[in-house]
Amino acid sequence: MKRACLDILCCPRCKTPFRIEGEGTNTEQIMEGELLCQGCGKRFPIVNGIVRFIKREEFGEADRKHENFRRYFYSYIYDLFTKFEFTFCGGEKKARHDCLERLEIRPGSRILETGIGTGSNLPYLKESLGDGCFFGIDISSSMLRKCRKNLKKWGCPAEIFLARAENLPFKNGSFDTVFHLGAINLFENKQQAIEEMIRVARPGTKVVIADENEEADRLRDKLLIPRLVFGKREEVVPPIDLVPKTMTDIRLNTIWNGLGYCIDFRTPVY
């Protein structure tokens, strides 16, 4: 984690700024130490450069199942499996651009992806990012470890954090672009996650959310693995009704050759 991140970080619980503690925390790149909330006093460890804003014991039942799946199986095959799934959507490049082309990235933009996974979207944004800053969060430590390796291999700098989308560790109005691609269908509290994306976005920011639709999940059910791991699932309903009516330019579109949905909207300018 770069020391400069402290300018936008805040406690995911009480939204109070941090003080950094520990040996070696006077350097620009901080690999070990702690963030101490100056409000509630909660401490969050920095391990190998990644701040851990959540602990496994804090997970709900659904998050625990998904984290176990990622830790012991999915993180190892995620990139290959995603490429395979995207063949039904016109190929990986087209599928990712179906979502990413809706983003508004300007020179120097600060971008947040809530659910960065292994970082697979970064190579498709690298050219447009320019001198901007990319931030990503995920609830899976195993996915973030793979992400860090990928970012180094691709030469794509980014700041990544172990955190929940429902409780983002960033100050209000910190980002010029906010997006989420995949797995919001699995969130325990989709409305809170959407509200958090709005909170950390600056006025006038374009927010983009995409995931698989019910048709895609029915096809995936035939593989049996999801049902064996997660049990009976709920029907997929695009969470457009959870977007506050105070947002502007709210749109719902079908993407991925009819197998996905994309919601985009703009935060209001007061």
Beta strands, then each sheet from edge to edge (+ up, - down):
strand 1: 18-21
strand 2: 33-37
strand 3: 43-47
strand 4: 50-51
strand 5: 110-114
strand 6: 133-138
strand 7: 159-162
strand 8: 175-181
strand 9: 201-212
strand 10: 248-255
strand 11: 260-266
sheet 1: 1+ 2- 3+ 4-
sheet 2: 7+ 6+ 5+ 8+ 9+ 11- 10+
end
